[in-house]
Amino acid sequence: MRVVIAGGHGKIALILEKLLSERGHSVAGFIRNPAQAGDLAEAGAEALAVDLEKATADEVAGHLTGADAVVFAAGAGPGSGAARKETVDRDAAVLLADAAQAAGVGRYLLVSAMGDHLRADPDTFDEGFGIYMRAKAAAEDALRARSAPRATIVRPGLLSNDPGTGRVTLADRTGTGPVPRADVAAVLLGLLEDTRLDGRTVEVIGGDTPIADALAVLTAH
């Protein structure tokens, strides 16, 4: 399987790249800074210099030839301004979908954010976080409205850099809670390797269920 990851130098992305490579998959990551290429190589991934805030859909599609799936794991980051939350968390996610459709890529995994209640009343939070939540919600809505690529949306809880446990709570709705980035990456790997959850929106937080079992249970419902 060939997977291309937007935000290829992100913390979740680097872990996912290593997992995919170790499983024998071909993986590439979009980076804006060529100096980051060595980190991707160490993870077993090909580095592709692509700036989703500047590239056209046709340019991005040219980098997706032969890909089976794309993963959007990019983000403007907590220190970014309002404009970049819109151009990255919303617009770049949609641009990647346009490019994937043009390149004939059938599957798209979006790393989103948890909380329908946050989307319903984002003005209860500081301006930056409210814009971020609106951007994530708009990206989700845009992807769901498409027939291709088929989008699977993953909403993790509060992300941490703690070591992965290999155990999670995974469901359509989980409630809030923390989750190591390593466990989110492992869930993404499982979703990429099993198409039965394509098109679903799932939430993930830390828990007691082995990831493989959590995916199997969700698949059965």
N, C-alpha and C positions, 0 to 999 in steps of 0.2 A: 504494500500500500504506500502511496506517495501522499504525504501530508505537508502542507505549507502553512506556517504559523505567522500571523501578523502580530507585531510586538515580540519579535523573536528573542530579544535580550531581556524580556521581563522574567521575574522570578519563577512564576508558574511555567512560562514557556520553556525556560532552560531545563527545568526538571522534566517536562513532558518530552522535550527533544531527546533527552538522554534515555528515557523509558522507551520511546519509539525506536530509537537506534538500537538499543539492546535487544529489542524484539525482532530486529531484522527489517524494519520498515525504512523507507527512504523519507527523510525529513529535511525541510528547509525553513529558514526563518527570515522574515523581513526585518532589516535593521536600517536606521537612518545614519548611524555613525559607523563607518568602516572599521574603526578601531575595535569595535566589539566582535569582529569576525572570529578572533581567536577563541573567545568564550564559547561561541556556537560550535566551532570545530571540536573543542574539547568535549562538548556534549554529543558529538556525532552528527551535527547538522550542517547543512550547506547554508552559508550566509548570502542573502540577496539584498543588495542595497536598493531599498524602495522606501520612499517617503510618501505615505498615504495622504498626507495633507497637501501634497503638490502634484502627485502623479494623476494621470487620467485613468479611467477604467480600462481603456484599451492597452495602456502601458502596463498596468498591473496584470491584465489577462495574459500578456506575453510571458509573464513569469509563472503562470499557473498551468502551462501546457503539461499534460500527463498527470496532473494531480487528481487524486481521488477525493480528497477532502481538504477544506481550509478550516483553520481555527483562528478566531479573533480573540487574542489575548492582550491586545494593546490597551493603553489607557493614558490619559493626559497626566495623571498623577496628582497627589494631594496639593502640591504647591503651585499648580497651574491656574491660570486665570479662567474666567467664564468662557471666553471665546474658544480656547483650546479644548475645553470639555465638550463643546459642541462640534468642533472640527475633528476631534479624535473619537470620542466616545459615541457620537452619533454619525457624523458624516463619513468618517473613515470606515466604520462598520458597514454602512450602506454601500460605499464605493467598492469594498471587497466583495459584497454580494453581486453587484453589477459585473465586476470582473470575473467572478466565478461562473456566473451564468454565461457570459460571453465565451469563456474558455471551456464550457461544458463540464464543469465540476459539479457533481451531483449533491455533495454534502457540505454542510456548514455548521460548525460548533461555535456558539457565541458565549464567551465568559461574561456574564452580566452582573447584576447586583440584586441582592435580596430585598424584598419588602414591598408588597402591593400597597401596604398602608403608607409607605413613604411616597409612592407614586401618587396616591390619592390626595395627599396633603403635603407636598414638598415645601410649601412656604413656611411650615412649622420649623424648618431647619435653616441653618445659615445659608446665605445666598449661594455660595459656591456649591454646597452639597445639594441644595435644591436643583440647581442647574444640572449637576451631575446625574441626579436621579431622573430628571426629565429627559436628558440625553440618552440614558440607558433605556428608558421606557420607549422613546421614539425609535431607537434602533431595533428593539424587540418587535414593535408593531410593524415596522417596515419589513422585517424578515418574515414575519408570520403571513404577511399579505402576499408573499411570492409563492409561486408554484415551484420555482427552481432558483437557486439550490434549496434543497430541503434543510430547514434550520432546526437544530437542537439547541435549546437555551439552557445554560447551566448557571444557577444563581447560588454562589457560595455565601456562607455566613461570614463572620468577622475573621479575616485572614490573619494567620500568624506564620512566623518562620520556625515554629517548633518542629522537631523531627516528625515525620509522618508516622502514624500508628497503624495504617492499613485497615482501619475500622472507621465507619462513618454512619451517620443517619442520612438516608437518601430517599426522597419522596417528592410528590408533587408539591406538598407543603410540609415543612419541617419545623417551623418556628425558628427564632433566632438562636445563634450560638456560634462559638468559635470553631475554626477548622484550619489545620495546617495546610499551607500551600501545596506541600508534597502529596497530601491526600486528595486535594482537588485535581492535581495533575494525574494521579492514578485513576481517578474517576473518569477524566477526559480520555485517558488511554482505553479504558474499558468501553466507553461509548463509541470511540472510533473503531474498535475491533468488533463491535456487535451492532449491527444496523437496526436491530429490533426496537430501539428506543429513538430512532430518527424521528424528528418532528415533535418531540416532547419538550416540555419545560419542566426542569427538575431543580430541586433545591438540595444543598448538601451542607451539613455541619458535622462536627465530630460526633462519634457515637460508638456503639459496641459491636456493630455488625461488620464482618469482613467485607471489603469492597466488592468482591466477586459475588458474594451472597446478596448484598444489598442491590446490586444490579439485576441479579436473577429474580429477586422478589418483585422489583419494580417492573420488570419485563412481563411478569405473569399477570399484572393488573392492567 
